[in-house]
């Protein structure tokens, strides 16, 4: 089976991390090609995680809508001759233009976020809906919540639900450097370390998190919050960064974007995710694997993941007051309860969110899709 994965770029992000892990796993047995729209640059450190078994292709996309990408996609697909193409994020918007020319190729798209928010413009949603309804593209959702949003957005289409997966995040060669840093900021040996990972944007809601944490510090001063994540080239992102710096005192540290973010999950006691909306965050799956206790808002796949562990670690809403209550609960857990929680997190990762399990489910879907495609053409004659 010859498989093509398509994603706009490999900048730091959950969907990008997922695609890299999936390519690495699939390439152990199959011929895998990864197409990214933008050429590789210094911000794409996830590209370094790809094994040499994955064939990579870049299309030199320009910022904004780039008509040339449609023709470049057509040419590269013609050359590769894949059995199946699996798209992610906004790459589907360009792929829609070329799908009708490849009658013998199966197409799958994973919806990594709320279905309405991922589609964006109404005309894009309507076009996707047409392709879904005609079964030209098989959609995949990643959590019960994302599946619900998909059903609301595309009422006539049923998606396949496959939970996100992640390869176990081993400690990197930079772990000892991260450990020295953590030790240097601790006030005492009992200092509680909280970490959050995510790009600086409205969705991630870091300003609410910082406000809540500052209020927590009035009761528990021996605590530190580490914020890992880079800003994007937008006014909103720059504004968030500026406000975070203004609100951050000695107990809140902004480290920017890091290649070894998961090292800090191994070192921290708690992982904070304060998002306004999500699919099923890869960072949350990583926190499970690293036994880093998560404290989350009740959105997307986070809700079902946390409720199965301890619902008290889930705030009642995305408000500052409710998130503070979840922080307060987490920090007052005794040692036995913390250890028990950590074991539950590791067990849940192995049983539900490992990339091995995830890739097996995708492979089954791939074969079923190809088998159906061979029996029947869904395109009008």
N, C-alpha and C positions, 0 to 999 in steps of 0.2 A: 504494500500500500504506500503510495506516494502522497504525503500530506503537506499542505501549505498553511502556515499560520500568518495572519496579517494584523499588524497593529501600527498606529501612526509613528511611535518612537519608543525608545527604551529608557526614557527618563525615569527617575525614581517615582514609583507609584505601585499600588497593589495589583492592578491589572497587568502592568508590565512585568512585575515580579512573577506573577502567575504564569504568564506566557513563556517566560524564560524557563521556569521549572518544568512546565508541560513539554516544551521542546526537548529539554534534556532527557526527560523520562521516555518520551515517544521515540527519540532517536536511538535508543538502545536496541530497538527491534525494527524500526521503519525508516524509510527515507523521508527526512523532514527538511522543509525549506521555510525560512522565516523572512517575510518581506516587511520592511519598515519604510514609511513614506519619506521620513527625513533622513539625511545622511548622518552617520555617526559623528558625535562631537564629545567634548570633555564631560558634558553633563550626563552622558549615557553610560554610567559606570556599570549598569546592569548587564550591558553587552559583554562585559568581561566574565560574567558568570556562565555564559553559554559554552557548552562543550564543543570540541571541533567536529563533532558528528553532525551538527546542524549547519545546513547551507544557508548563508545569509545574503540578502539582497537589499540594497537601498535605492530609493527612487529620486532622491534630490529634490524633495518638495520645497516650495517656497511658502512663506507665511501667508495665511489666508487661502481662499479658494484657488486651486491650481488645476486648470483644465488639463494640463499635460499629464497629470497623474493618471487620468483615465486611460490614456493611450499607452502610457508606460506599464500600467497594470495589465492591460490586454496583452502587450508584447511578452512580458515576463511569464504570464500564465501560459501563453502559447508555447513558450520555450520549455517550461518545466513539465507541462502535461500532467497535472496532478489528478489523483482520483477524488480528492476532497480538499476543499478550502474552508478554513475555520477563521472567521474574522472576529475582531474585538474593538470595542469603543467606536470612535467615529470613522474607522476605516470602512465600515459597511456603506457609508454614504457615497463613497467613490465606487465601491465594488458593485453597487446596484446598477451602474451604467454598463458593466461588462458581463454580468450574469447571463443575460439572454443569449450571448454568443457562445456559451459553453454548455451545451445540452447534456453532455456526458459527465459533467463534474457535479459532485454533491457539495452543497453549501450549508454551513452551520455558523450561527452567530451567537456568541455568549453575551447576555445582557448583564453587565457588571454593576449596574446601579439601578436606581428607581427608573422604571421603563419610560415614564413621561420625561424625566430630566435627561436621560440618555438620548432620547430622540431629538429633544430641543424644539426646533421649528415644526409647526403643524404640517407643512408640506412634506417634511422628512418622515414624520410619523405616518402620514397617509400613504406615502410610497412604500415604506417598510411593511405597512399593514397589507398592501396589495401583494407583495412578494411572499409574506407569511401565509396569507390566505390561499394563494396558489400553490403553496408548498414548494416554492422555488428555494426558500431558505428555511432550515429547521432552527427555531430559536431554543436557546438554553438559558434557564434562570439559575441563580446560585443560592437562593434561600427561599424559605416559605414567604417571607415578606416581599422579596423581589418578584416571586411568582404571582403573588396577589396583585402587585402593581402592574405586572404584565397583562394579567387577565382583564384588568380595568382598562388598560390602554388599547389592547387588541382583543376585543371581545369574542371574535370568531376563531381565534387561534389558541391552541394548547401548546405550551412549551414543555420541554423536558427539564426536570429539576435535577441538577447535579451540584452538590455542595462543592465549594472551592477547596482546593488542596494546596499544600505547601511541603516542600522538602524540609526535613528537620534542619533548622538554622544552626549549623555548627559555629563554634567560636572561631573568629577570624585571626589572622596574624597580628591584627591590631588590638586584640583583646587585652593584653597586658597594659598597653597604653591607656585604654579606656578604664581599666581597673585602677591604675594609678590616679587618674583624674577623679574617679568616684571617691577614692580614699582621701584625696586632697580637699574635697569640698565638704566632707562629713564634719559635723561639729563634735560628735561623739561617736563611739562605736555603735550606738543604737539609733543613729540618724536614719530616718525613713526616706528612701529614695523613690521618687515617682518619675516616670518618664512618659512622654507622649511623642508619637511619630506621625508626621503628616505634613503635606505641603501647606504653606500659609495661604489659606483661602477661606472664604465665608463658610463653605460647607463643613470644614473641620472645627469651626466654632472655638478656636483657641482663646479668644478674648473672654468668653464666658468661663472657660476652664481656669484662666489666670485669676479672674475675679473671685471665683469660688475658692481657689487655692489660697489666695491672700487672706480670705476670711478664715480658712482652716488654720492658718498660721497664728491667728490670735489665740488659739487653744493649744496647738501643737507646733511649737516654734522649732523643734528639732526635726525639721522636714525640708526636703529639697525637691524642686520640680525641674526636670531637664526637658527642654523643648527641642526636638530634632525635626528639621524640615526646612526646605528652601522656599523662597518666594518665587513667584512666577512673574513674567513680564507683563504685569497689569497694575493699574493704579490701585485696585482693591488690595492686591497682595502686598504692595509696598506700604499701603496705609496700615494694614494689619501688623506688619513687621514694626513699623514706627510706634504704634500704640502698645504692642507687646513690650518693647524696650522701655517705654515710659512707665508701664505698670510693674515691670520686673524689678524687684529689689535684690538683696543679697541671696535670697532663697530660691530665686527663679533664674535659670540659666538658659540662654538661647545658644545652641551650638550650630545652627544652620543645617544644611544637608550633609549627611555623612554616609559613606560607603559601608560602614560597619555598624549601622544602627542597631542590628539585632544583638550585638555585644552588650549594649546597654540594657536590653531586656534580660539577659543572663545575670546582670549585675544589680538590677533594680528589684525592689520589693513589689511595686505596683505599676501597672500600665493604665494610663488615662486615655480614653477616646470619647470626645465630647461632641461628636458630629451631629449635624442637623438632619442628614440623610446619608444612607450607605447601602451597599449591596451586602456583601459578606467580606469585611475587611481582611486582607492578608495580614496586616499588622496584628490584628486580634488573634488570628490563627497562630502567628509567631509567638505571641505572648503565652498562649496555651502551651506550646512546645517548650518554651523556656521557663515554664512554671512561674511566670510573672503575673500576679493577681490583677485581673482587669477590672476597671471601674468605668462603666459605659452609660451612654444615653440610650433610651429605648427605641432605637430606629433600625430599620433594615434587618439584616441577619444577626446583628448583635443581640437583639432581644431573645431570639430562640437559643442562641449559643450560651448566653449568660444565665437565662432562666433554668437551664438544665444543670447549672453548677451551683449558683446561689443568687436568687432573685434580688437580694439586698444590695448586690453589687451593681444593680441596674437602677438608675434614677427614675423617678416617676414621670419625668418630662425632660425637656432640654433646657429648663430654666436653671438659673444660678442657685436658687434656694434648694431645689430638688437634687441637683448634682452635689451640692455641699453635703447633704444628708448621706449620700452614697459614699463620699470621701470619708466622712466622719465614721461611718460604719466600718469601712475597710481598715482604717488606721487603728481602730480599737479592738480588732481581732486579736485574741490571744495566740500564743505560739503554736499550740496544738491545732487550733482551728486553721491557722495559716498553712501549716504543713499538710493538713488534710485536704485543704483546697488545692494546694499545689499538686498533690498526687492526682486529684480529680481532673485537673487541667491537662496533665500529661496523658492520662488515660483517655480523655476525650479526644485529644489530638490524634493519638494512635488509632483509635477506633473510627473516627469520623472525618478527619481533616488532613490526613497524610496524602501526599501527591501520588503515592502508589495506588491508593484506593480511588482517588479522583481520576487518574489517567485510565484505569481499568474501565471505569464507567464511560469515559469519552470514547475509548476504543470500541466498546460494544455499540455505542451510538453511531460511530463512524461506519462500522461494518453494516449495520442495519440500514443506514442511509444509502450507502453505495449499492447494497442489494436491491433496495427499492428503486433506485435510479436506473439500474440495469433492466428491471422488469417493466418500468413504465416511465415515459417522458411526461413531465408535468407541464412542459411548454406547449402552447397551442400549435397545431400543425398548420 
